[in-house]
Each structure stands twice: as structure tokens, then as C-alpha cells.
Amino acid sequence: MEIMAGSRTLTMVKPTAVQKGFIGPILSMINKAGFRIVAMKYMKLSIDQAKAFYLVHKDRPFYNDLVTFMSSGPIVAAILEKENAVEAYRNLIGATNPENATEGTVRKSYGTSLQANAVHGSDSDENAGIESDFFFSMIERY
């Protein structure tokens, strides 16, 4: 099956959302929005894995806190497929800060703070590919 550019994105359900039992409701919102789950895994990032994933932010003041938070408990990583996936998913999840997110978005519904904002979503098609490759081999994608 030929996959068109721009049709896939990566998400992670972050540790606080996993701990609060929001995996099912978040996946339900993703399904209802018309995304197809191409790959998914439940795992706990090591500190080194979190550092590697967020390397792009290594010079930002929040980097160490982000790495600590993202390695603090299990996450669910998934590749999602839909036309214009990155833009469509970012619309579904809402603003990074849940306080600024629109009602009905994932982050407004399940985020508790700027850091514990329930989910990660790729910010570009290029990063969606890089992030998907970080978590999933080609044989793990369906």
C-alpha cells in the first residue's frame, strides 16, 4: 500500500494521562476523529530514550524537566493515519497549554498543565516521520 506524504503523524499519551486512566478516552477521540492507528505500543521511556527523543529541545530551559517527566511512567506511542494527519491531529489535541485549548480538544479534556498536557503530537510531516521511526520499525506498522 502506497502511503502519501502528510498522511501520518505520531502521538504519545503522556505519563500523567496514562496514570489517570485516560488511554481509552483519548484513543476513542482519535478513532471518532477518523484516524486509523497504524502502530501502537505501551512502554516506559528510559531517561536516555527521553533525552534522545527530545534532543531537538536540549538547549531549551524546560528540557531536563521534560525528560524527567516523560520517563516518569508508562506512555502509549502510536502512529496515526489520516489525510493531512499532522494538521488534523494538532486541531484535535488543541493548544499546548490546556488552559488555552479549545473545549472538546484532547488537551482541554485531559491535560492538567503545560507539561502534563495529556498527549504529544508531531509538529510537521518531517518530524512525524522522524518520531515514528524512533518508536517503530517498519514491520511494526500495519
PyMOL CGO cylinders between C-alpha atoms (Angstrom):
from pymol import cmd
from pymol.cgo import CYLINDER

trace = [
    CYLINDER, 0.00, 0.00, 0.00, 1.41, 3.39, -1.00, 0.3, 1, 1, 1, 1, 1, 1,
    CYLINDER, 1.41, 3.39, -1.00, 1.46, 5.90, 1.85, 0.3, 1, 1, 1, 1, 1, 1,
    CYLINDER, 1.46, 5.90, 1.85, 1.11, 9.51, 0.79, 0.3, 1, 1, 1, 1, 1, 1,
    CYLINDER, 1.11, 9.51, 0.79, 3.29, 12.15, 2.43, 0.3, 1, 1, 1, 1, 1, 1,
    CYLINDER, 3.29, 12.15, 2.43, 1.43, 14.04, 5.09, 0.3, 1, 1, 1, 1, 1, 1,
    CYLINDER, 1.43, 14.04, 5.09, -0.92, 11.20, 5.90, 0.3, 1, 1, 1, 1, 1, 1,
    CYLINDER, -0.92, 11.20, 5.90, 0.76, 10.04, 9.13, 0.3, 1, 1, 1, 1, 1, 1,
    CYLINDER, 0.76, 10.04, 9.13, 1.63, 11.56, 12.49, 0.3, 1, 1, 1, 1, 1, 1,
    CYLINDER, 1.63, 11.56, 12.49, 2.91, 10.34, 15.83, 0.3, 1, 1, 1, 1, 1, 1,
    CYLINDER, 2.91, 10.34, 15.83, 1.24, 10.73, 19.19, 0.3, 1, 1, 1, 1, 1, 1,
    CYLINDER, 1.24, 10.73, 19.19, 2.19, 9.79, 22.70, 0.3, 1, 1, 1, 1, 1, 1,
    CYLINDER, 2.19, 9.79, 22.70, -0.23, 9.59, 25.60, 0.3, 1, 1, 1, 1, 1, 1,
    CYLINDER, -0.23, 9.59, 25.60, 1.93, 11.12, 28.32, 0.3, 1, 1, 1, 1, 1, 1,
    CYLINDER, 1.93, 11.12, 28.32, 2.63, 9.61, 31.77, 0.3, 1, 1, 1, 1, 1, 1,
    CYLINDER, 2.63, 9.61, 31.77, 0.08, 11.65, 33.76, 0.3, 1, 1, 1, 1, 1, 1,
    CYLINDER, 0.08, 11.65, 33.76, -2.73, 10.85, 31.31, 0.3, 1, 1, 1, 1, 1, 1,
    CYLINDER, -2.73, 10.85, 31.31, -1.78, 7.15, 31.42, 0.3, 1, 1, 1, 1, 1, 1,
    CYLINDER, -1.78, 7.15, 31.42, -1.69, 7.21, 35.24, 0.3, 1, 1, 1, 1, 1, 1,
    CYLINDER, -1.69, 7.21, 35.24, -5.13, 8.86, 35.39, 0.3, 1, 1, 1, 1, 1, 1,
    CYLINDER, -5.13, 8.86, 35.39, -6.66, 6.18, 33.15, 0.3, 1, 1, 1, 1, 1, 1,
    CYLINDER, -6.66, 6.18, 33.15, -7.20, 8.35, 30.08, 0.3, 1, 1, 1, 1, 1, 1,
    CYLINDER, -7.20, 8.35, 30.08, -5.75, 6.00, 27.43, 0.3, 1, 1, 1, 1, 1, 1,
    CYLINDER, -5.75, 6.00, 27.43, -9.17, 4.65, 26.41, 0.3, 1, 1, 1, 1, 1, 1,
    CYLINDER, -9.17, 4.65, 26.41, -10.97, 8.01, 26.23, 0.3, 1, 1, 1, 1, 1, 1,
    CYLINDER, -10.97, 8.01, 26.23, -8.09, 9.58, 24.27, 0.3, 1, 1, 1, 1, 1, 1,
    CYLINDER, -8.09, 9.58, 24.27, -7.95, 6.67, 21.81, 0.3, 1, 1, 1, 1, 1, 1,
    CYLINDER, -7.95, 6.67, 21.81, -11.73, 6.95, 21.44, 0.3, 1, 1, 1, 1, 1, 1,
    CYLINDER, -11.73, 6.95, 21.44, -11.41, 10.63, 20.49, 0.3, 1, 1, 1, 1, 1, 1,
    CYLINDER, -11.41, 10.63, 20.49, -8.71, 9.69, 17.96, 0.3, 1, 1, 1, 1, 1, 1,
    CYLINDER, -8.71, 9.69, 17.96, -10.93, 7.00, 16.41, 0.3, 1, 1, 1, 1, 1, 1,
    CYLINDER, -10.93, 7.00, 16.41, -14.00, 9.24, 16.32, 0.3, 1, 1, 1, 1, 1, 1,
    CYLINDER, -14.00, 9.24, 16.32, -11.94, 11.89, 14.52, 0.3, 1, 1, 1, 1, 1, 1,
    CYLINDER, -11.94, 11.89, 14.52, -11.32, 9.42, 11.70, 0.3, 1, 1, 1, 1, 1, 1,
    CYLINDER, -11.32, 9.42, 11.70, -7.71, 8.43, 12.36, 0.3, 1, 1, 1, 1, 1, 1,
    CYLINDER, -7.71, 8.43, 12.36, -6.53, 4.90, 11.71, 0.3, 1, 1, 1, 1, 1, 1,
    CYLINDER, -6.53, 4.90, 11.71, -4.00, 3.50, 14.19, 0.3, 1, 1, 1, 1, 1, 1,
    CYLINDER, -4.00, 3.50, 14.19, -1.08, 2.17, 12.14, 0.3, 1, 1, 1, 1, 1, 1,
    CYLINDER, -1.08, 2.17, 12.14, 1.15, 1.14, 15.07, 0.3, 1, 1, 1, 1, 1, 1,
    CYLINDER, 1.15, 1.14, 15.07, 0.86, 1.33, 18.85, 0.3, 1, 1, 1, 1, 1, 1,
    CYLINDER, 0.86, 1.33, 18.85, 2.87, 0.35, 21.92, 0.3, 1, 1, 1, 1, 1, 1,
    CYLINDER, 2.87, 0.35, 21.92, 2.70, 0.74, 25.67, 0.3, 1, 1, 1, 1, 1, 1,
    CYLINDER, 2.70, 0.74, 25.67, 6.12, 1.35, 27.19, 0.3, 1, 1, 1, 1, 1, 1,
    CYLINDER, 6.12, 1.35, 27.19, 8.17, 3.32, 29.69, 0.3, 1, 1, 1, 1, 1, 1,
    CYLINDER, 8.17, 3.32, 29.69, 10.87, 5.56, 28.25, 0.3, 1, 1, 1, 1, 1, 1,
    CYLINDER, 10.87, 5.56, 28.25, 14.26, 5.41, 29.94, 0.3, 1, 1, 1, 1, 1, 1,
    CYLINDER, 14.26, 5.41, 29.94, 15.92, 8.74, 30.71, 0.3, 1, 1, 1, 1, 1, 1,
    CYLINDER, 15.92, 8.74, 30.71, 18.30, 8.15, 27.79, 0.3, 1, 1, 1, 1, 1, 1,
    CYLINDER, 18.30, 8.15, 27.79, 15.40, 7.41, 25.41, 0.3, 1, 1, 1, 1, 1, 1,
    CYLINDER, 15.40, 7.41, 25.41, 13.55, 10.55, 26.54, 0.3, 1, 1, 1, 1, 1, 1,
    CYLINDER, 13.55, 10.55, 26.54, 16.74, 12.60, 26.09, 0.3, 1, 1, 1, 1, 1, 1,
    CYLINDER, 16.74, 12.60, 26.09, 17.17, 11.21, 22.57, 0.3, 1, 1, 1, 1, 1, 1,
    CYLINDER, 17.17, 11.21, 22.57, 13.53, 11.79, 21.60, 0.3, 1, 1, 1, 1, 1, 1,
    CYLINDER, 13.53, 11.79, 21.60, 13.55, 15.40, 22.83, 0.3, 1, 1, 1, 1, 1, 1,
    CYLINDER, 13.55, 15.40, 22.83, 17.11, 16.18, 21.66, 0.3, 1, 1, 1, 1, 1, 1,
    CYLINDER, 17.11, 16.18, 21.66, 15.72, 18.97, 19.48, 0.3, 1, 1, 1, 1, 1, 1,
    CYLINDER, 15.72, 18.97, 19.48, 14.89, 20.82, 22.73, 0.3, 1, 1, 1, 1, 1, 1,
    CYLINDER, 14.89, 20.82, 22.73, 18.22, 20.19, 24.51, 0.3, 1, 1, 1, 1, 1, 1,
    CYLINDER, 18.22, 20.19, 24.51, 19.11, 23.90, 24.72, 0.3, 1, 1, 1, 1, 1, 1,
    CYLINDER, 19.11, 23.90, 24.72, 15.67, 24.94, 25.99, 0.3, 1, 1, 1, 1, 1, 1,
    CYLINDER, 15.67, 24.94, 25.99, 15.17, 25.67, 29.71, 0.3, 1, 1, 1, 1, 1, 1,
    CYLINDER, 15.17, 25.67, 29.71, 12.43, 23.03, 30.05, 0.3, 1, 1, 1, 1, 1, 1,
    CYLINDER, 12.43, 23.03, 30.05, 14.48, 20.16, 28.56, 0.3, 1, 1, 1, 1, 1, 1,
    CYLINDER, 14.48, 20.16, 28.56, 15.58, 18.45, 31.80, 0.3, 1, 1, 1, 1, 1, 1,
    CYLINDER, 15.58, 18.45, 31.80, 12.12, 18.71, 33.37, 0.3, 1, 1, 1, 1, 1, 1,
    CYLINDER, 12.12, 18.71, 33.37, 10.56, 17.33, 30.18, 0.3, 1, 1, 1, 1, 1, 1,
    CYLINDER, 10.56, 17.33, 30.18, 12.97, 14.38, 30.08, 0.3, 1, 1, 1, 1, 1, 1,
    CYLINDER, 12.97, 14.38, 30.08, 12.31, 13.62, 33.76, 0.3, 1, 1, 1, 1, 1, 1,
    CYLINDER, 12.31, 13.62, 33.76, 8.54, 13.85, 33.27, 0.3, 1, 1, 1, 1, 1, 1,
    CYLINDER, 8.54, 13.85, 33.27, 8.43, 11.75, 30.10, 0.3, 1, 1, 1, 1, 1, 1,
    CYLINDER, 8.43, 11.75, 30.10, 10.49, 8.99, 31.74, 0.3, 1, 1, 1, 1, 1, 1,
    CYLINDER, 10.49, 8.99, 31.74, 8.46, 9.08, 34.99, 0.3, 1, 1, 1, 1, 1, 1,
    CYLINDER, 8.46, 9.08, 34.99, 5.91, 6.45, 33.96, 0.3, 1, 1, 1, 1, 1, 1,
    CYLINDER, 5.91, 6.45, 33.96, 4.46, 4.48, 31.05, 0.3, 1, 1, 1, 1, 1, 1,
    CYLINDER, 4.46, 4.48, 31.05, 3.38, 6.15, 27.81, 0.3, 1, 1, 1, 1, 1, 1,
    CYLINDER, 3.38, 6.15, 27.81, 1.43, 4.95, 24.79, 0.3, 1, 1, 1, 1, 1, 1,
    CYLINDER, 1.43, 4.95, 24.79, 3.07, 5.76, 21.45, 0.3, 1, 1, 1, 1, 1, 1,
    CYLINDER, 3.07, 5.76, 21.45, 1.08, 5.43, 18.24, 0.3, 1, 1, 1, 1, 1, 1,
    CYLINDER, 1.08, 5.43, 18.24, 1.32, 6.27, 14.56, 0.3, 1, 1, 1, 1, 1, 1,
    CYLINDER, 1.32, 6.27, 14.56, -1.93, 7.70, 13.25, 0.3, 1, 1, 1, 1, 1, 1,
    CYLINDER, -1.93, 7.70, 13.25, -3.05, 7.87, 9.63, 0.3, 1, 1, 1, 1, 1, 1,
    CYLINDER, -3.05, 7.87, 9.63, -5.45, 10.31, 8.02, 0.3, 1, 1, 1, 1, 1, 1,
    CYLINDER, -5.45, 10.31, 8.02, -5.33, 12.87, 5.23, 0.3, 1, 1, 1, 1, 1, 1,
    CYLINDER, -5.33, 12.87, 5.23, -3.30, 15.88, 6.43, 0.3, 1, 1, 1, 1, 1, 1,
    CYLINDER, -3.30, 15.88, 6.43, -2.60, 13.92, 9.62, 0.3, 1, 1, 1, 1, 1, 1,
    CYLINDER, -2.60, 13.92, 9.62, -0.29, 16.40, 11.38, 0.3, 1, 1, 1, 1, 1, 1,
    CYLINDER, -0.29, 16.40, 11.38, -2.65, 19.35, 10.98, 0.3, 1, 1, 1, 1, 1, 1,
    CYLINDER, -2.65, 19.35, 10.98, -5.77, 17.28, 11.69, 0.3, 1, 1, 1, 1, 1, 1,
    CYLINDER, -5.77, 17.28, 11.69, -4.26, 15.81, 14.85, 0.3, 1, 1, 1, 1, 1, 1,
    CYLINDER, -4.26, 15.81, 14.85, -2.98, 19.14, 16.13, 0.3, 1, 1, 1, 1, 1, 1,
    CYLINDER, -2.98, 19.14, 16.13, -6.51, 20.51, 15.68, 0.3, 1, 1, 1, 1, 1, 1,
    CYLINDER, -6.51, 20.51, 15.68, -7.90, 17.54, 17.63, 0.3, 1, 1, 1, 1, 1, 1,
    CYLINDER, -7.90, 17.54, 17.63, -5.47, 17.89, 20.54, 0.3, 1, 1, 1, 1, 1, 1,
    CYLINDER, -5.47, 17.89, 20.54, -5.64, 21.68, 20.91, 0.3, 1, 1, 1, 1, 1, 1,
    CYLINDER, -5.64, 21.68, 20.91, -3.18, 24.24, 22.25, 0.3, 1, 1, 1, 1, 1, 1,
    CYLINDER, -3.18, 24.24, 22.25, -0.07, 23.05, 24.10, 0.3, 1, 1, 1, 1, 1, 1,
    CYLINDER, -0.07, 23.05, 24.10, -1.29, 24.69, 27.30, 0.3, 1, 1, 1, 1, 1, 1,
    CYLINDER, -1.29, 24.69, 27.30, -4.61, 23.05, 28.28, 0.3, 1, 1, 1, 1, 1, 1,
    CYLINDER, -4.61, 23.05, 28.28, -5.80, 26.37, 29.76, 0.3, 1, 1, 1, 1, 1, 1,
    CYLINDER, -5.80, 26.37, 29.76, -5.66, 27.86, 26.24, 0.3, 1, 1, 1, 1, 1, 1,
    CYLINDER, -5.66, 27.86, 26.24, -7.06, 24.82, 24.42, 0.3, 1, 1, 1, 1, 1, 1,
    CYLINDER, -7.06, 24.82, 24.42, -10.50, 24.87, 22.83, 0.3, 1, 1, 1, 1, 1, 1,
    CYLINDER, -10.50, 24.87, 22.83, -13.34, 23.00, 24.53, 0.3, 1, 1, 1, 1, 1, 1,
    CYLINDER, -13.34, 23.00, 24.53, -13.67, 19.46, 23.19, 0.3, 1, 1, 1, 1, 1, 1,
    CYLINDER, -13.67, 19.46, 23.19, -9.98, 19.03, 22.37, 0.3, 1, 1, 1, 1, 1, 1,
    CYLINDER, -9.98, 19.03, 22.37, -7.88, 16.28, 23.93, 0.3, 1, 1, 1, 1, 1, 1,
    CYLINDER, -7.88, 16.28, 23.93, -5.71, 18.66, 25.93, 0.3, 1, 1, 1, 1, 1, 1,
    CYLINDER, -5.71, 18.66, 25.93, -8.67, 20.68, 27.24, 0.3, 1, 1, 1, 1, 1, 1,
    CYLINDER, -8.67, 20.68, 27.24, -10.40, 17.45, 28.27, 0.3, 1, 1, 1, 1, 1, 1,
    CYLINDER, -10.40, 17.45, 28.27, -7.45, 15.52, 29.73, 0.3, 1, 1, 1, 1, 1, 1,
    CYLINDER, -7.45, 15.52, 29.73, -4.46, 17.86, 30.18, 0.3, 1, 1, 1, 1, 1, 1,
    CYLINDER, -4.46, 17.86, 30.18, -3.65, 19.19, 33.64, 0.3, 1, 1, 1, 1, 1, 1,
    CYLINDER, -3.65, 19.19, 33.64, -0.73, 21.57, 32.96, 0.3, 1, 1, 1, 1, 1, 1,
    CYLINDER, -0.73, 21.57, 32.96, 1.58, 22.82, 30.24, 0.3, 1, 1, 1, 1, 1, 1,
    CYLINDER, 1.58, 22.82, 30.24, 3.90, 19.83, 30.79, 0.3, 1, 1, 1, 1, 1, 1,
    CYLINDER, 3.90, 19.83, 30.79, 1.21, 17.28, 31.68, 0.3, 1, 1, 1, 1, 1, 1,
    CYLINDER, 1.21, 17.28, 31.68, -0.90, 18.22, 28.66, 0.3, 1, 1, 1, 1, 1, 1,
    CYLINDER, -0.90, 18.22, 28.66, -2.05, 14.62, 28.03, 0.3, 1, 1, 1, 1, 1, 1,
    CYLINDER, -2.05, 14.62, 28.03, -0.54, 13.99, 24.60, 0.3, 1, 1, 1, 1, 1, 1,
    CYLINDER, -0.54, 13.99, 24.60, 2.33, 14.71, 22.25, 0.3, 1, 1, 1, 1, 1, 1,
    CYLINDER, 2.33, 14.71, 22.25, 1.62, 15.40, 18.60, 0.3, 1, 1, 1, 1, 1, 1,
    CYLINDER, 1.62, 15.40, 18.60, 4.16, 15.80, 15.79, 0.3, 1, 1, 1, 1, 1, 1,
    CYLINDER, 4.16, 15.80, 15.79, 4.52, 19.41, 14.64, 0.3, 1, 1, 1, 1, 1, 1,
    CYLINDER, 4.52, 19.41, 14.64, 5.46, 18.73, 11.00, 0.3, 1, 1, 1, 1, 1, 1,
    CYLINDER, 5.46, 18.73, 11.00, 5.40, 15.98, 8.40, 0.3, 1, 1, 1, 1, 1, 1,
    CYLINDER, 5.40, 15.98, 8.40, 9.19, 15.72, 8.65, 0.3, 1, 1, 1, 1, 1, 1,
    CYLINDER, 9.19, 15.72, 8.65, 9.11, 15.33, 12.43, 0.3, 1, 1, 1, 1, 1, 1,
    CYLINDER, 9.11, 15.33, 12.43, 6.22, 12.86, 12.18, 0.3, 1, 1, 1, 1, 1, 1,
    CYLINDER, 6.22, 12.86, 12.18, 8.50, 10.60, 10.12, 0.3, 1, 1, 1, 1, 1, 1,
    CYLINDER, 8.50, 10.60, 10.12, 11.48, 11.03, 12.43, 0.3, 1, 1, 1, 1, 1, 1,
    CYLINDER, 11.48, 11.03, 12.43, 9.38, 10.46, 15.56, 0.3, 1, 1, 1, 1, 1, 1,
    CYLINDER, 9.38, 10.46, 15.56, 7.60, 7.44, 14.08, 0.3, 1, 1, 1, 1, 1, 1,
    CYLINDER, 7.60, 7.44, 14.08, 10.97, 5.90, 13.19, 0.3, 1, 1, 1, 1, 1, 1,
    CYLINDER, 10.97, 5.90, 13.19, 12.15, 6.49, 16.77, 0.3, 1, 1, 1, 1, 1, 1,
    CYLINDER, 12.15, 6.49, 16.77, 9.43, 4.22, 18.17, 0.3, 1, 1, 1, 1, 1, 1,
    CYLINDER, 9.43, 4.22, 18.17, 8.52, 1.79, 15.39, 0.3, 1, 1, 1, 1, 1, 1,
    CYLINDER, 8.52, 1.79, 15.39, 10.31, -0.41, 12.89, 0.3, 1, 1, 1, 1, 1, 1,
    CYLINDER, 10.31, -0.41, 12.89, 8.66, -0.91, 9.50, 0.3, 1, 1, 1, 1, 1, 1,
    CYLINDER, 8.66, -0.91, 9.50, 7.42, -4.39, 10.48, 0.3, 1, 1, 1, 1, 1, 1,
    CYLINDER, 7.42, -4.39, 10.48, 5.51, -2.91, 13.42, 0.3, 1, 1, 1, 1, 1, 1,
    CYLINDER, 5.51, -2.91, 13.42, 3.34, -0.77, 11.14, 0.3, 1, 1, 1, 1, 1, 1,
    CYLINDER, 3.34, -0.77, 11.14, 0.10, -2.10, 9.67, 0.3, 1, 1, 1, 1, 1, 1,
]
cmd.load_cgo(trace, "trace")
